[in-house]
Every structure is written in structure tokens, then in C-alpha cells.
């Protein structure tokens, strides 16, 4: 699949590797109930596409897990542009601390991140 970077697309949640496992069981339970009732309501996940074709999430581990458990067929994602993905992969924080990666990109004046 050829996807324009920076666009919002919908892909199956099982095709996305989470940043980490959910850490807040209560939040996860609330999200599962909400998604079963209303589907996906929040902003898209931010992902990068690995050379292997696998999507790596940079945000939303709880939302991603809830979407899988709620059996949603697809979730919205924003695929980071290739040049941004390269900066993310080379960050000292990747993949352990996505908020710090995002802050580094903001601090570096990465305009693309400002629309997320």
C-alpha cells in the first residue's frame, strides 16, 4: 500500500505495534466500553512506517489496545513523513518516551509536528 505521509488513514489496529503495553487498567476498561458503544472518537494515532511495512505507534497505547479488544476493524492514524520518521528513529528517546521525542521535534522547529 502506498500511503502519502502526513495523511490521516485508517488501518487495522492489529497492524500497529504499540509503544508500550497499557499501564492503567481503569483507563483501558473505560476506553474499551466507549469504543464498543461509540467506536473511535479521539484524535488519530501518530505512527511511523518501518521499512518492513510495520507501523510503530508513537502515541495511544491504551487507545490502540482498547480498539483491538473492542474489535474495531480500523483506527485512524497519521503516518509521519519519512524525514520526520528518520528523526524520530534516531532520537535518544525512541521508542521508550514518545512525549520527549515530540517535544524535541517541536523544539527543533519541525513544522509538520505542529499540525498534530
Buried (B, 14 or more C-beta within 10 A) or exposed (E): EEEEBBEEBEBEBEEBEBBEEBEEEEBBBEBBEBBEEEEBEEEBBBBBBEEEEEBBBBBBBBBBBBBBBBEBEBBEBBBBBEEBBEBBBEBEBBBEBBEEBBEBBEEEEBEBBEEB
